[in-house]
Amino acid sequence: MRRGNFYLLIISVLTMTVSCSKKERIDEKVSEEEVNRETFYDREKDREEILENDNLVLLYSGGAHRAHQWDENYLKPYVTYIDELGVEHWIFDSFLFLEIHNGSGKTFATGYTPDPANQQDWKLLADHYFQSHNNLGALNKLIERASSRIGKPEEKHKIVIGIPEPIRGQKDWGSLRDGQMLDFSKAEDRIEACKWYIDYVRSKFNEFDYKNLELSGFYWIAEEATNTRSILSDISNYLNDLKYGFIWIPYHGSDGAFQWKQLTFNFAYYQPNYFFNDQTPHSFLVKACEDAIRYNMDMEIEFDDRALDKYGWGYRLEDYIEAFEEYGIWEKKRIAYYQGDKTIYELANSNNSKDIELYHKFSKFVVERPK
């Protein structure tokens, strides 16, 4: 079952009628901002290999339904952790910015809302991440200040950006160089749209020149291979030629999850989907660990606000911690961290002693992992 479906709020979808002339102006504006496909940026020239993301935290952002912005206040506990003795540590080394729909009816992957996002929606999503005071800008500033307190990290913190799914059959996404509307019933047009988005993100990252961040890879938002098998290898080859990783986080039972290598992903983190139903037995989590080992996958820890003491599900997060330690995931695998919305922030800022205890246990699990 797709993880995101557990957390979609019931929202009011605003239906907007856009005239053809206005839509043409939007398409024209986006095309004018298209970057040169031949551009090879200085950081990319210097890169010798694809970068890895050891502790990758997911930060959902970009939809109107999100109740907060990732500003410096909210991002603090994702940059450093202060233990019980007052010692400050770096915590997550990598940050995945992604969104599944825009909160106004447009979806970035199959299955969330009926109306596929278009080129302008994709562009607005990327622009949302590249800000001076929120998201990447806030993260960059926090790392700069923390470096003056505890010393620079061994490597720059890594950024992964989600690629929207070009939804098969869409014919109103937008146009590229020749002004011809792309037709997503054609595999080549879907691939070209993804390349355009990758290039736009690359150009924005180069433009902002964040001193403490490194764009390390791109994440495939679609959590199953059902609708995109035929286009993945072309996208992967394009990214790998630029020394960017292609990352996937398929859910338990996802179509293609165990064929992630054949699908040409560089890294695949497996979702156990244990946390979300208190009737799911512990053996389900154990089986997920065994499957990840068998198919050489990395893994994801999953939790949301129900881990707070007032909801009583913190024990399920502890089950992940203990299972990952027992089965060697903690020591040998890369780990992604799905936290619903901003649960790590909520735990870190709670006045409840049990929440603080769980926060310390979780944070130590992250910072003490072997490098």
LUMLO-856463 format. One record per residue: residue in three letters; y, x negated, z negated of N, C-alpha, C in turn; residue number from 1. Coordinates in steps of 0.2 Angstrom, whole numbers, plus 5000, padded with zeros to 4 digits. Example, Ala and Ser with C-alpha at 12.3 -4.5 7.8 and 13.67 -1.06 7.14 Angstrom:
<recs>
residuo|nv|nu|nw|cav|cau|caw|cv|cu|cw|num
ALA|4972|4934|4961|4978|4938|4961|4984|4934|4961|1
SER|4989|4936|4965|4995|4932|4964|5000|4936|4961|2
</recs>
This chain:
<recs>
residuo|nv|nu|nw|cav|cau|caw|cv|cu|cw|num
MET|4994|4996|5000|5000|5000|5000|5006|4996|5000|1
ARG|5011|4997|5004|5017|4993|5005|5021|4993|4998|2
ARG|5022|4987|4996|5025|4986|4989|5032|4990|4989|3
GLY|5036|4989|4994|5043|4992|4994|5043|4999|4993|4
ASN|5038|5003|4994|5038|5010|4994|5038|5012|4986|5
PHE|5036|5007|4982|5036|5009|4975|5043|5010|4972|6
TYR|5048|5006|4976|5055|5005|4973|5060|5009|4977|7
LEU|5059|5012|4982|5064|5015|4986|5067|5021|4982|8
LEU|5073|5021|4981|5076|5027|4978|5077|5033|4983|9
ILE|5077|5039|4980|5079|5044|4985|5086|5044|4986|10
ILE|5088|5043|4992|5095|5042|4994|5097|5047|4999|11
SER|5104|5048|4999|5106|5053|5004|5108|5049|5010|12
VAL|5105|5052|5016|5106|5048|5022|5112|5051|5026|13
LEU|5117|5047|5027|5123|5050|5031|5122|5049|5038|14
THR|5122|5055|5041|5121|5055|5049|5128|5054|5052|15
MET|5128|5049|5056|5134|5047|5059|5134|5048|5067|16
THR|5138|5051|5070|5139|5052|5077|5143|5047|5080|17
VAL|5141|5042|5084|5145|5037|5087|5145|5038|5094|18
SER|5151|5038|5097|5153|5039|5104|5150|5033|5108|19
CYS|5148|5034|5114|5145|5029|5118|5151|5023|5119|20
SER|5157|5025|5120|5162|5020|5121|5163|5015|5115|21
LYS|5162|5018|5109|5162|5014|5103|5156|5009|5102|22
LYS|5151|5012|5104|5144|5008|5104|5145|5002|5108|23
GLU|5148|5003|5114|5149|4998|5119|5153|4993|5117|24
ARG|5158|4995|5113|5163|4990|5110|5160|4985|5105|25
ILE|5155|4989|5101|5152|4985|5096|5147|4980|5099|26
ASP|5143|4982|5104|5139|4978|5107|5142|4972|5110|27
GLU|5148|4973|5113|5152|4968|5117|5154|4963|5111|28
LYS|5157|4965|5105|5159|4961|5100|5153|4956|5098|29
VAL|5147|4959|5097|5142|4955|5094|5140|4950|5099|30
SER|5140|4952|5106|5138|4947|5111|5143|4941|5112|31
GLU|5150|4943|5110|5155|4938|5110|5154|4932|5105|32
GLU|5150|4934|5099|5149|4930|5094|5143|4926|5094|33
GLU|5139|4927|5100|5133|4924|5101|5133|4917|5101|34
VAL|5129|4913|5097|5130|4906|5097|5126|4903|5103|35
ASN|5128|4896|5104|5125|4893|5109|5117|4891|5107|36
ARG|5113|4893|5111|5106|4892|5110|5104|4885|5110|37
GLU|5108|4881|5113|5106|4874|5114|5109|4870|5108|38
THR|5113|4873|5104|5116|4870|5098|5111|4867|5093|39
PHE|5111|4861|5091|5107|4858|5086|5111|4855|5081|40
TYR|5111|4858|5075|5116|4856|5070|5114|4849|5066|41
ASP|5119|4846|5063|5118|4840|5060|5112|4840|5055|42
ARG|5112|4845|5051|5106|4845|5046|5099|4845|5049|43
GLU|5099|4849|5055|5093|4850|5058|5091|4843|5062|44
LYS|5096|4840|5064|5094|4833|5067|5091|4828|5062|45
ASP|5093|4829|5056|5091|4824|5051|5084|4826|5048|46
ARG|5082|4832|5049|5076|4834|5046|5070|4832|5049|47
GLU|5065|4829|5046|5059|4826|5048|5053|4831|5048|48
GLU|5053|4835|5043|5048|4840|5042|5050|4847|5039|49
ILE|5045|4851|5040|5047|4858|5037|5047|4858|5029|50
LEU|5052|4861|5026|5052|4860|5019|5048|4866|5016|51
GLU|5046|4864|5010|5042|4869|5006|5046|4872|5001|52
ASN|5043|4878|4998|5047|4882|4993|5042|4883|4988|53
ASP|5043|4879|4982|5038|4879|4977|5038|4885|4972|54
ASN|5044|4887|4970|5046|4892|4966|5051|4897|4969|55
LEU|5049|4902|4973|5053|4906|4977|5054|4912|4974|56
VAL|5061|4914|4972|5062|4920|4969|5065|4925|4975|57
LEU|5063|4931|4975|5066|4936|4980|5072|4940|4977|58
LEU|5077|4940|4981|5083|4943|4979|5085|4948|4985|59
TYR|5084|4954|4983|5085|4960|4988|5093|4961|4988|60
SER|5096|4961|4994|5103|4962|4994|5105|4964|5002|61
GLY|5110|4968|5002|5112|4970|5009|5112|4977|5011|62
GLY|5109|4981|5006|5109|4989|5007|5114|4992|5003|63
ALA|5116|4998|5005|5121|5002|5001|5118|5005|4995|64
HIS|5112|5005|4994|5108|5008|4989|5108|5003|4983|65
ARG|5110|4997|4984|5109|4992|4979|5115|4993|4974|66
ALA|5114|4993|4967|5119|4995|4962|5123|4988|4960|67
HIS|5121|4983|4962|5125|4977|4960|5125|4972|4966|68
GLN|5130|4967|4966|5130|4961|4970|5128|4955|4967|69
TRP|5125|4950|4970|5123|4944|4967|5129|4940|4967|70
ASP|5133|4941|4961|5138|4936|4960|5136|4931|4955|71
GLU|5141|4927|4952|5139|4922|4948|5136|4924|4941|72
ASN|5138|4930|4939|5136|4932|4933|5128|4934|4933|73
TYR|5126|4938|4938|5120|4940|4939|5115|4934|4941|74
LEU|5118|4929|4945|5113|4924|4947|5112|4918|4942|75
LYS|5116|4918|4936|5115|4913|4932|5108|4911|4929|76
PRO|5104|4916|4927|5097|4915|4925|5092|4913|4930|77
TYR|5095|4913|4936|5090|4911|4942|5091|4904|4944|78
VAL|5097|4901|4941|5098|4894|4943|5096|4890|4937|79
THR|5098|4891|4931|5095|4887|4925|5092|4892|4920|80
TYR|5088|4888|4916|5085|4892|4910|5087|4887|4904|81
ILE|5089|4891|4898|5091|4887|4892|5085|4889|4887|82
ASP|5081|4884|4885|5076|4886|4881|5078|4887|4873|83
GLU|5073|4888|4869|5074|4890|4862|5078|4884|4858|84
LEU|5077|4878|4861|5081|4872|4858|5088|4871|4860|85
GLY|5090|4875|4865|5096|4874|4868|5096|4869|4874|86
VAL|5090|4867|4876|5090|4863|4882|5090|4866|4889|87
GLU|5094|4864|4893|5095|4868|4900|5091|4865|4905|88
HIS|5087|4869|4909|5083|4866|4914|5085|4870|4921|89
TRP|5083|4867|4926|5083|4870|4933|5077|4875|4933|90
ILE|5078|4880|4936|5072|4885|4936|5069|4886|4943|91
PHE|5072|4891|4947|5069|4892|4954|5072|4886|4959|92
ASP|5068|4884|4963|5070|4879|4968|5072|4882|4974|93
SER|5070|4889|4975|5071|4892|4982|5072|4899|4981|94
PHE|5077|4902|4985|5079|4909|4985|5078|4912|4992|95
LEU|5075|4918|4991|5074|4922|4997|5078|4928|4997|96
PHE|5083|4928|5002|5087|4934|5003|5084|4939|5008|97
LEU|5084|4945|5006|5080|4950|5011|5083|4957|5009|98
GLU|5081|4961|5014|5083|4968|5013|5078|4972|5018|99
ILE|5076|4978|5015|5071|4982|5019|5075|4988|5023|100
HIS|5080|4991|5020|5084|4996|5024|5091|4995|5022|101
ASN|5096|4998|5025|5103|4997|5024|5106|5002|5019|102
GLY|5102|5007|5017|5104|5012|5012|5108|5017|5015|103
SER|5109|5017|5022|5112|5022|5026|5108|5025|5031|104
GLY|5101|5024|5031|5097|5027|5035|5094|5022|5040|105
LYS|5096|5016|5041|5094|5011|5046|5089|5006|5042|106
THR|5083|5006|5045|5077|5002|5042|5077|4995|5046|107
PHE|5075|4990|5042|5074|4983|5044|5067|4981|5045|108
ALA|5062|4986|5044|5055|4985|5045|5052|4992|5046|109
THR|5046|4993|5049|5043|4999|5050|5041|5002|5043|110
GLY|5043|5009|5043|5040|5013|5037|5045|5014|5032|111
TYR|5051|5012|5032|5055|5013|5026|5060|5019|5027|112
THR|5063|5019|5033|5067|5025|5035|5065|5026|5043|113
PRO|5067|5032|5046|5064|5033|5053|5069|5030|5058|114
ASP|5075|5028|5056|5080|5025|5061|5080|5018|5061|115
PRO|5078|5014|5066|5078|5007|5067|5085|5004|5067|116
ALA|5086|4999|5063|5093|4996|5063|5094|4993|5070|117
ASN|5100|4992|5072|5102|4989|5078|5105|4982|5077|118
GLN|5107|4979|5083|5110|4973|5083|5116|4972|5078|119
GLN|5120|4977|5078|5126|4977|5073|5124|4977|5066|120
ASP|5119|4981|5064|5116|4981|5058|5113|4974|5056|121
TRP|5109|4971|5060|5107|4965|5059|5112|4960|5057|122
LYS|5117|4960|5061|5123|4955|5061|5126|4956|5054|123
LEU|5127|4963|5052|5131|4964|5046|5126|4962|5040|124
LEU|5120|4962|5041|5115|4960|5035|5116|4952|5034|125
ALA|5116|4948|5040|5117|4941|5039|5124|4939|5036|126
ASP|5129|4943|5039|5136|4942|5036|5136|4943|5029|127
HIS|5132|4948|5026|5132|4949|5019|5130|4943|5015|128
TYR|5125|4940|5018|5123|4934|5014|5128|4928|5013|129
PHE|5132|4928|5019|5136|4922|5019|5143|4924|5017|130
GLN|5144|4923|5010|5150|4925|5007|5152|4919|5003|131
SER|5159|4919|5001|5161|4914|4996|5160|4915|4989|132
HIS|5160|4922|4987|5160|4923|4980|5153|4927|4978|133
ASN|5149|4929|4983|5143|4932|4981|5137|4929|4985|134
ASN|5131|4930|4983|5125|4928|4987|5126|4920|4987|135
LEU|5125|4918|4993|5125|4910|4994|5131|4907|4991|136
GLY|5137|4910|4992|5143|4906|4989|5143|4906|4982|137
ALA|5141|4911|4978|5140|4911|4971|5135|4906|4969|138
LEU|5129|4906|4972|5124|4902|4971|5126|4894|4972|139
ASN|5129|4893|4977|5132|4886|4978|5136|4884|4972|140
LYS|5141|4888|4970|5145|4886|4965|5142|4885|4958|141
LEU|5137|4890|4956|5133|4889|4950|5129|4882|4950|142
ILE|5126|4880|4956|5123|4874|4956|5127|4868|4955|143
GLU|5133|4869|4958|5138|4863|4957|5140|4862|4950|144
ARG|5141|4868|4946|5143|4867|4939|5137|4865|4935|145
ALA|5131|4867|4936|5126|4865|4932|5124|4858|4933|146
SER|5125|4855|4939|5124|4848|4941|5128|4844|4937|147
SER|5135|4846|4935|5139|4842|4931|5137|4842|4924|148
ARG|5133|4847|4922|5130|4847|4915|5123|4844|4914|149
ILE|5119|4845|4919|5112|4842|4918|5110|4837|4923|150
GLY|5114|4835|4927|5113|4831|4933|5110|4834|4939|151
LYS|5111|4831|4945|5109|4834|4951|5102|4835|4951|152
PRO|5099|4841|4955|5092|4841|4956|5090|4836|4960|153
GLU|5083|4835|4960|5080|4830|4965|5081|4832|4972|154
GLU|5081|4838|4974|5083|4840|4981|5087|4846|4980|155
LYS|5091|4848|4986|5095|4853|4986|5091|4860|4986|156
HIS|5094|4865|4983|5090|4871|4982|5089|4874|4989|157
LYS|5084|4877|4990|5082|4880|4997|5083|4887|4998|158
ILE|5085|4889|5004|5087|4896|5006|5082|4898|5011|159
VAL|5079|4904|5010|5075|4907|5015|5079|4914|5017|160
ILE|5079|4916|5023|5082|4922|5025|5077|4926|5029|161
GLY|5077|4933|5027|5073|4938|5030|5075|4939|5037|162
ILE|5070|4940|5042|5071|4942|5049|5069|4949|5049|163
PRO|5073|4953|5051|5072|4960|5052|5066|4961|5058|164
GLU|5062|4966|5057|5057|4967|5062|5060|4971|5068|165
PRO|5059|4968|5074|5061|4972|5080|5056|4977|5082|166
ILE|5058|4983|5080|5053|4989|5080|5051|4991|5087|167
ARG|5045|4991|5088|5042|4992|5095|5045|4999|5097|168
GLY|5047|4999|5104|5049|5005|5107|5056|5006|5106|169
GLN|5060|5003|5102|5067|5004|5101|5071|5002|5108|170
LYS|5076|5006|5110|5079|5005|5116|5087|5004|5115|171
ASP|5089|5005|5109|5096|5005|5108|5098|5000|5103|172
TRP|5094|4994|5103|5096|4989|5098|5103|4985|5100|173
GLY|5103|4984|5106|5109|4980|5109|5108|4976|5114|174
SER|5113|4971|5116|5112|4967|5122|5113|4960|5120|175
LEU|5111|4955|5125|5113|4948|5124|5117|4946|5130|176
ARG|5116|4940|5133|5120|4937|5137|5122|4941|5143|177
ASP|5118|4944|5146|5119|4948|5153|5122|4955|5152|178
GLY|5122|4957|5146|5125|4964|5144|5119|4969|5145|179
GLN|5113|4967|5147|5108|4972|5148|5105|4974|5141|180
MET|5104|4980|5140|5101|4983|5134|5094|4980|5133|181
LEU|5092|4977|5127|5085|4975|5126|5081|4981|5125|182
ASP|5075|4981|5127|5070|4986|5127|5064|4984|5123|183
PHE|5063|4986|5117|5058|4984|5112|5051|4986|5114|184
SER|5050|4989|5120|5043|4991|5122|5041|4984|5126|185
LYS|5045|4980|5127|5044|4973|5130|5044|4968|5125|186
ALA|5038|4964|5124|5037|4959|5119|5043|4954|5120|187
GLU|5045|4952|5126|5049|4946|5127|5056|4948|5124|188
ASP|5058|4955|5125|5065|4957|5122|5065|4957|5114|189
ARG|5059|4959|5111|5058|4958|5104|5059|4951|5102|190
ILE|5056|4946|5105|5056|4939|5103|5064|4937|5104|191
GLU|5067|4939|5110|5074|4937|5111|5078|4939|5105|192
ALA|5077|4945|5103|5082|4948|5098|5081|4944|5091|193
CYS|5074|4942|5090|5073|4938|5084|5076|4931|5084|194
LYS|5076|4928|5090|5079|4921|5091|5086|4922|5091|195
TRP|5089|4927|5093|5097|4928|5092|5098|4928|5085|196
TYR|5095|4932|5081|5096|4933|5074|5095|4926|5070|197
ILE|5090|4922|5072|5089|4915|5069|5095|4911|5071|198
ASP|5097|4911|5077|5103|4907|5079|5109|4909|5075|199
TYR|5110|4915|5074|5116|4918|5071|5116|4915|5064|200
VAL|5110|4916|5060|5110|4913|5053|5111|4906|5053|201
ARG|5108|4902|5058|5109|4895|5058|5116|4893|5059|202
SER|5120|4897|5063|5127|4895|5065|5131|4897|5058|203
LYS|5130|4902|5055|5133|4904|5049|5132|4899|5043|204
PHE|5126|4897|5043|5125|4892|5038|5128|4885|5039|205
ASN|5129|4883|5045|5132|4877|5047|5140|4878|5046|206
GLU|5142|4884|5047|5149|4886|5047|5152|4885|5039|207
PHE|5148|4888|5035|5150|4888|5028|5148|4881|5024|208
ASP|5143|4878|5027|5142|4871|5024|5142|4870|5017|209
TYR|5137|4874|5014|5136|4874|5007|5133|4868|5005|210
LYS|5136|4864|5000|5135|4857|4999|5128|4857|4995|211
ASN|5126|4862|4991|5121|4862|4986|5115|4866|4989|212
LEU|5115|4868|4995|5110|4873|4998|5107|4870|5004|213
GLU|5101|4871|5005|5098|4869|5012|5094|4875|5015|214
LEU|5095|4877|5021|5092|4882|5024|5085|4880|5026|215
SER|5080|4882|5023|5073|4879|5024|5068|4883|5028|216
GLY|5070|4890|5029|5065|4894|5033|5067|4901|5033|217
PHE|5063|4905|5037|5064|4912|5038|5058|4916|5036|218
TYR|5059|4922|5033|5054|4926|5031|5053|4932|5035|219
TRP|5047|4934|5037|5045|4940|5041|5045|4946|5036|220
ILE|5050|4950|5037|5050|4956|5033|5045|4961|5033|221
ALA|5042|4962|5039|5036|4966|5040|5030|4964|5036|222
GLU|5027|4968|5032|5022|4965|5027|5015|4966|5030|223
GLU|5014|4968|5036|5008|4969|5039|5009|4967|5047|224
ALA|5003|4965|5050|5004|4962|5057|5003|4967|5062|225
THR|5002|4973|5060|5000|4979|5065|5004|4979|5071|226
ASN|5011|4979|5070|5016|4981|5075|5019|4974|5078|227
THR|5017|4968|5076|5020|4962|5078|5016|4957|5080|228
ARG|5010|4958|5080|5005|4952|5082|5007|4948|5088|229
SER|5009|4952|5093|5010|4949|5100|5016|4944|5100|230
ILE|5021|4945|5095|5027|4941|5096|5027|4935|5091|231
LEU|5023|4935|5086|5024|4930|5080|5023|4923|5082|232
SER|5019|4921|5087|5018|4914|5089|5024|4912|5092|233
ASP|5027|4915|5096|5033|4913|5100|5039|4912|5095|234
ILE|5040|4916|5090|5045|4916|5084|5043|4909|5080|235
SER|5037|4909|5078|5035|4903|5074|5036|4896|5078|236
ASN|5034|4896|5084|5036|4890|5088|5043|4888|5089|237
TYR|5047|4893|5089|5054|4892|5090|5057|4889|5083|238
LEU|5055|4892|5078|5057|4890|5071|5054|4883|5070|239
ASN|5048|4882|5071|5045|4875|5070|5048|4870|5074|240
ASP|5050|4871|5080|5053|4866|5084|5060|4864|5081|241
LEU|5063|4868|5077|5069|4867|5073|5068|4864|5066|242
LYS|5061|4864|5064|5059|4861|5058|5061|4866|5052|243
TYR|5060|4873|5054|5061|4878|5049|5054|4881|5048|244
GLY|5052|4883|5042|5046|4886|5040|5046|4894|5042|245
PHE|5040|4896|5043|5040|4904|5045|5035|4906|5039|246
ILE|5038|4911|5035|5035|4913|5029|5033|4920|5029|247
TRP|5028|4922|5025|5026|4929|5025|5023|4930|5018|248
ILE|5024|4937|5016|5021|4939|5010|5017|4946|5011|249
PRO|5011|4945|5013|5008|4952|5015|5005|4955|5008|250
TYR|5005|4961|5008|5002|4965|5002|4995|4965|5002|251
HIS|4992|4967|4996|4985|4967|4996|4982|4972|5001|252
GLY|4977|4970|5005|4974|4974|5010|4978|4975|5016|253
SER|4984|4971|5017|4988|4971|5023|4984|4969|5029|254
ASP|4985|4972|5034|4982|4971|5041|4985|4963|5043|255
GLY|4980|4959|5043|4981|4952|5045|4982|4947|5040|256
ALA|4982|4950|5033|4984|4945|5028|4980|4939|5028|257
PHE|4973|4939|5029|4969|4934|5028|4969|4930|5035|258
GLN|4972|4932|5040|4972|4929|5046|4979|4925|5047|259
TRP|4983|4924|5042|4989|4922|5042|4990|4915|5046|260
LYS|4985|4911|5046|4986|4905|5050|4985|4906|5057|261
GLN|4981|4911|5059|4980|4912|5066|4987|4916|5069|262
LEU|4990|4919|5064|4996|4923|5066|5002|4918|5066|263
THR|5001|4912|5064|5005|4906|5065|5011|4906|5060|264
PHE|5010|4909|5054|5014|4907|5048|5013|4901|5045|265
ASN|5018|4897|5043|5017|4891|5040|5015|4892|5032|266
PHE|5017|4897|5029|5016|4899|5022|5015|4906|5021|267
ALA|5010|4908|5017|5009|4915|5016|5007|4916|5009|268
TYR|5011|4920|5005|5010|4921|4998|5007|4928|4998|269
TYR|5002|4929|4994|4998|4935|4994|5000|4939|4988|270
GLN|5001|4945|4989|5003|4950|4984|4997|4953|4981|271
PRO|4996|4952|4975|4990|4956|4971|4991|4963|4971|272
ASN|4997|4965|4970|4999|4973|4969|4995|4975|4963|273
TYR|4995|4971|4957|4992|4973|4951|4997|4977|4946|274
PHE|5003|4974|4946|5008|4977|4941|5009|4984|4942|275
PHE|5009|4987|4948|5013|4993|4949|5009|4999|4947|276
ASN|5003|4999|4945|4999|5005|4943|4995|5003|4936|277
ASP|4997|5006|4931|4993|5004|4925|4986|5006|4924|278
GLN|4984|5010|4929|4977|5011|4930|4973|5006|4934|279
THR|4976|5001|4937|4973|4996|4941|4970|4991|4936|280
PRO|4964|4990|4936|4960|4986|4932|4962|4978|4932|281
HIS|4961|4974|4927|4962|4967|4927|4958|4964|4933|282
SER|4952|4966|4934|4948|4963|4939|4951|4963|4946|283
PHE|4956|4968|4947|4959|4968|4953|4964|4962|4954|284
LEU|4967|4960|4949|4971|4954|4949|4966|4947|4950|285
VAL|4961|4947|4946|4956|4942|4947|4954|4941|4954|286
LYS|4952|4947|4957|4949|4947|4964|4955|4944|4969|287
ALA|4961|4946|4968|4967|4943|4972|4967|4936|4971|288
CYS|4967|4933|4965|4967|4926|4964|4961|4922|4968|289
GLU|4955|4925|4968|4949|4923|4971|4950|4923|4979|290
ASP|4953|4928|4981|4954|4929|4988|4959|4924|4991|291
ALA|4965|4923|4987|4970|4918|4989|4967|4911|4989|292
ILE|4963|4909|4985|4959|4903|4985|4955|4902|4991|293
ARG|4951|4908|4992|4946|4907|4998|4950|4907|5004|294
TYR|4956|4910|5005|4959|4910|5012|4965|4905|5012|295
ASN|4965|4901|5007|4970|4895|5006|4978|4898|5007|296
MET|4979|4904|5003|4985|4907|5002|4989|4905|4996|297
ASP|4995|4905|4996|4999|4904|4990|5000|4911|4987|298
MET|5003|4912|4981|5003|4919|4978|5010|4921|4976|299
GLU|5010|4928|4974|5016|4931|4972|5015|4934|4965|300
ILE|5019|4933|4960|5020|4936|4954|5024|4942|4955|301
GLU|5022|4948|4952|5026|4954|4953|5027|4958|4947|302
PHE|5033|4960|4946|5035|4964|4940|5042|4967|4942|303
ASP|5044|4972|4938|5050|4975|4938|5053|4977|4932|304
ASP|5058|4982|4931|5061|4983|4925|5056|4986|4920|305
ARG|5050|4989|4922|5045|4991|4917|5042|4986|4913|306
ALA|5043|4979|4915|5041|4974|4910|5046|4974|4904|307
LEU|5051|4977|4904|5055|4977|4898|5052|4981|4892|308
ASP|5053|4979|4886|5049|4982|4880|5050|4989|4880|309
LYS|5055|4992|4882|5056|4999|4881|5052|5003|4886|310
TYR|5049|5000|4891|5044|5003|4895|5037|5002|4894|311
GLY|5036|4996|4891|5029|4994|4888|5025|4991|4893|312
TRP|5027|4989|4899|5023|4986|4904|5023|4978|4904|313
GLY|5026|4975|4899|5027|4968|4899|5020|4964|4899|314
TYR|5015|4967|4896|5008|4964|4896|5005|4963|4903|315
ARG|5008|4967|4908|5005|4966|4914|5008|4960|4918|316
LEU|5014|4958|4916|5017|4952|4918|5013|4946|4915|317
GLU|5012|4947|4909|5008|4942|4905|5001|4941|4908|318
ASP|4998|4946|4911|4992|4945|4914|4992|4941|4920|319
TYR|4998|4941|4924|4999|4937|4930|4999|4930|4927|320
ILE|5003|4929|4922|5004|4922|4920|4997|4919|4918|321
GLU|4994|4922|4914|4987|4920|4911|4982|4919|4917|322
ALA|4982|4924|4922|4977|4923|4927|4979|4917|4932|323
PHE|4985|4916|4933|4987|4911|4937|4986|4904|4934|324
GLU|4986|4904|4928|4985|4898|4924|4977|4897|4924|325
GLU|4973|4902|4923|4966|4901|4923|4963|4899|4929|326
TYR|4966|4902|4935|4963|4901|4941|4966|4895|4945|327
GLY|4970|4891|4942|4973|4886|4945|4979|4887|4950|328
ILE|4981|4893|4950|4987|4895|4955|4993|4892|4952|329
TRP|4994|4892|4946|5000|4889|4943|5001|4881|4944|330
GLU|4995|4878|4945|4995|4871|4946|4995|4869|4953|331
LYS|4991|4873|4957|4990|4870|4964|4993|4874|4970|332
LYS|4996|4880|4968|4999|4884|4974|5006|4885|4973|333
ARG|5009|4886|4979|5016|4889|4978|5016|4896|4976|334
ILE|5022|4898|4972|5022|4904|4970|5029|4908|4971|335
ALA|5028|4914|4974|5034|4918|4975|5035|4923|4969|336
TYR|5041|4925|4967|5042|4929|4962|5046|4936|4964|337
TYR|5042|4941|4964|5045|4948|4965|5047|4951|4959|338
GLN|5053|4953|4958|5056|4955|4951|5059|4962|4952|339
GLY|5057|4966|4957|5060|4973|4958|5067|4972|4960|340
ASP|5072|4973|4956|5079|4972|4958|5082|4966|4954|341
LYS|5083|4966|4948|5086|4960|4944|5083|4960|4937|342
THR|5076|4960|4937|5073|4961|4930|5074|4954|4926|343
ILE|5074|4949|4930|5074|4942|4926|5081|4942|4923|344
TYR|5086|4944|4926|5093|4945|4923|5093|4950|4917|345
GLU|5089|4955|4917|5089|4960|4912|5085|4957|4906|346
LEU|5080|4953|4907|5076|4950|4902|5080|4945|4898|347
ALA|5084|4941|4902|5088|4935|4899|5094|4938|4895|348
ASN|5096|4944|4897|5102|4947|4893|5100|4952|4889|349
SER|5094|4953|4887|5092|4959|4883|5093|4957|4875|350
ASN|5095|4962|4871|5095|4961|4864|5089|4962|4860|351
ASN|5084|4964|4864|5077|4965|4861|5073|4959|4860|352
SER|5070|4958|4855|5067|4951|4853|5061|4950|4857|353
LYS|5057|4956|4859|5051|4956|4863|5053|4954|4870|354
ASP|5059|4956|4873|5061|4955|4879|5062|4947|4880|355
ILE|5066|4945|4875|5068|4938|4875|5062|4933|4874|356
GLU|5057|4935|4870|5050|4932|4870|5047|4931|4876|357
LEU|5047|4937|4880|5044|4937|4887|5048|4933|4892|358
TYR|5054|4933|4891|5058|4929|4895|5057|4922|4895|359
HIS|5056|4919|4889|5055|4912|4887|5048|4911|4890|360
LYS|5043|4915|4889|5036|4914|4891|5036|4913|4899|361
PHE|5039|4918|4902|5040|4918|4909|5043|4912|4912|362
SER|5049|4910|4909|5053|4904|4911|5050|4898|4911|363
LYS|5046|4897|4905|5042|4891|4904|5037|4890|4909|364
PHE|5034|4896|4911|5029|4896|4916|5031|4893|4923|365
VAL|5038|4895|4924|5041|4892|4930|5043|4885|4930|366
VAL|5047|4883|4925|5050|4876|4924|5045|4871|4923|367
GLU|5039|4873|4920|5034|4868|4918|5029|4867|4923|368
ARG|5029|4870|4928|5024|4870|4934|5024|4862|4936|369
PRO|5018|4860|4938|5018|4853|4941|5021|4853|4947|370
LYS|5025|4848|4949|5028|4847|4955|5024|4843|4960|371
</recs>
